[in-house]
Amino acid sequence: MMHLQFPYRKGAPYSSIAAFPVEIPVRSLTTIKTFRGAMTLILVPALLALGGCATADVAMKLAPDLAATTALPVTGRDPGTQLAFGRWHVAMPAPYRMDGWQISGTPRFVPANSELSVKAERASLEFEVVADAGSRPASAGCLAQGRFASLTTFHARSEDETSVTIPGFPRLDCEFSGARTGTLALRADFATQRDWGDARFGADHWLVRSVNTHAKQRSNFPLTRFGYEIVLGERVVAAVETYGAGRVWVLPDLSREQQEQLSTVAAALLYYGRLLDLQE
């Protein structure tokens, strides 16, 4: 039996892959260079069409707290372009650096005519958010991760494949420095198919959760990640729509410092949403 070890690479940003031996008869070992094309891009428009909603009219379900707040259109979400919304823009565009690993084989706990495959995909990015000309930028370093498992069963004339996202993934971890120091952590909940996490800037603690329903949807069945809500106390104070071109809402009665914090979180979520569009 062959032993494989995936060590922590010194200097890798915010890596959480610790060294561990994997005892498995290995048949292939590859490096994943890009996230896979999302079936979501195919399935969601079809589901919306069945529900009588034109795809161009799709908007994530907005919390009542933000009903009177003007949406800020987003431009420049593609890698290497200048992301901007409202008075904020990214001064240093964020290139995605991607890597990963894959193992496959037939461990003892799967049938002899089956093959188990586990993949890990990671994308790291860095960017700076600036509000006004001459203002001090806030810097961000983020790591997005996904892990997936698939079981392929081989029959005489066919084969069946079952794929799942490993619980706890995808996930996002960011560290902010410069004008604002803080963190953002986001995890996918396997049971509800929704993301939950928080952002912390000193004494300020924001709850972040995904919105998986669109504005015209009658049920709460999670279709896909249309965006995120940011909650302070019992009130939704901001929202980020990541489906399509993207939009941002920020309550105007928040302090300027709080709005600046939220702008950094919003930029991270917009980049993360773009990565998820390319995943699975």
MODAGI-V529008 format. One record per run of one state. SS is the DSSP state (2 for helix, 1 for strand, 0 for the rest). FROM is the first residue (numbers start at 1). LEN is the number of residues. If there is no record, write none. Layout:
BEGIN
ss=SS from=FROM len=LEN
ss=SS from=FROM len=LEN
END
This chain:
BEGIN
ss=0 from=1 len=2
ss=1 from=3 len=3
ss=0 from=6 len=15
ss=1 from=21 len=3
ss=0 from=24 len=2
ss=1 from=26 len=5
ss=0 from=31 len=9
ss=2 from=40 len=11
ss=0 from=51 len=4
ss=2 from=55 len=3
ss=0 from=58 len=2
ss=1 from=60 len=1
ss=0 from=61 len=3
ss=2 from=64 len=3
ss=0 from=67 len=5
ss=1 from=72 len=4
ss=0 from=76 len=8
ss=1 from=84 len=2
ss=0 from=86 len=2
ss=1 from=88 len=5
ss=0 from=93 len=4
ss=1 from=97 len=9
ss=0 from=106 len=8
ss=1 from=114 len=17
ss=0 from=131 len=7
ss=1 from=138 len=17
ss=0 from=155 len=4
ss=1 from=159 len=7
ss=0 from=166 len=5
ss=1 from=171 len=8
ss=0 from=179 len=3
ss=1 from=182 len=8
ss=0 from=190 len=4
ss=1 from=194 len=8
ss=0 from=202 len=2
ss=1 from=204 len=8
ss=0 from=212 len=2
ss=1 from=214 len=1
ss=0 from=215 len=12
ss=1 from=227 len=6
ss=0 from=233 len=2
ss=1 from=235 len=7
ss=0 from=242 len=5
ss=1 from=247 len=4
ss=0 from=251 len=5
ss=2 from=256 len=22
ss=0 from=278 len=3
END
